[in-house]
Amino acid sequence: MDKPTIAGKAPLPIDLEAGKTYAWCSCGESSSQPFCDGSHKGSSFTPKVFVAEETKTAYFCTCKHTNNPGFCDGTHKGL
């Protein structure tokens, strides 16, 4: 499996809107971090698409090595 590009080493707080669809960048190449802009095309990566269940602030992974795709789990601390 290919390794993603580390886009950052800190989570990004994002205000989510309940019912809205989001696409988290898994490749690390998007210029719209932490979300997908299609930069993965032609690679083995695909975005993690989800619908927010509630309106809240979530902390999105930018290192792309999280074990909870989309959301920061602290993995960046060991990179």
C-alpha positions in Angstrom: 0.0 0.0 0.0 1.2 3.5 -0.8 2.1 5.9 2.0 0.2 9.2 2.2 2.0 12.5 2.2 2.1 14.1 5.6 0.2 17.4 5.1 0.7 18.5 8.7 1.5 17.4 12.2 -1.4 18.9 14.1 -5.1 18.4 13.9 -7.3 21.0 12.3 -10.5 22.0 14.1 -13.5 22.1 11.7 -17.0 23.2 12.6 -19.2 20.5 11.1 -22.9 21.0 10.1 -25.3 18.2 10.8 -26.5 16.5 7.6 -23.7 18.0 5.4 -21.4 15.6 3.4 -17.7 15.9 3.8 -14.8 14.2 2.0 -11.6 13.9 4.1 -8.3 13.8 2.0 -6.5 10.5 2.6 -3.6 11.1 0.3 -2.2 14.3 1.8 -1.9 16.1 -1.5 -5.0 18.2 -1.4 -4.6 22.0 -1.3 -7.9 22.2 0.6 -6.7 20.3 3.7 -8.2 18.5 5.5 -10.7 17.9 2.7 -10.3 16.3 -0.7 -9.8 18.4 -3.9 -9.3 15.5 -6.2 -5.5 15.4 -6.1 -5.6 11.7 -5.4 -6.8 10.9 -8.9 -4.5 8.3 -10.5 -3.3 7.0 -7.1 -4.5 4.2 -4.8 -6.1 6.7 -2.4 -9.7 7.6 -2.1 -11.3 10.2 0.2 -13.2 9.2 3.3 -16.7 10.5 2.6 -19.2 10.9 5.5 -22.3 12.8 6.5 -22.0 14.7 9.8 -24.4 13.3 12.3 -24.4 16.4 14.5 -23.3 20.0 14.4 -20.0 20.2 16.4 -16.3 21.0 16.2 -14.3 18.0 15.1 -10.5 17.6 14.9 -9.3 16.4 11.6 -6.1 14.5 10.9 -3.6 16.1 8.7 -0.7 13.6 9.1 -2.9 11.0 7.2 -1.7 8.2 9.5 -4.6 8.1 11.9 -6.2 4.8 12.8 -9.6 6.6 12.8 -9.7 7.9 9.2 -10.7 11.5 9.0 -10.2 12.3 12.7 -7.1 12.9 14.7 -6.1 10.1 17.1 -2.7 11.6 18.1 -0.6 9.5 15.7 1.1 12.6 14.5 3.0 12.8 17.8 5.1 9.8 16.9 5.9 10.8 13.3 
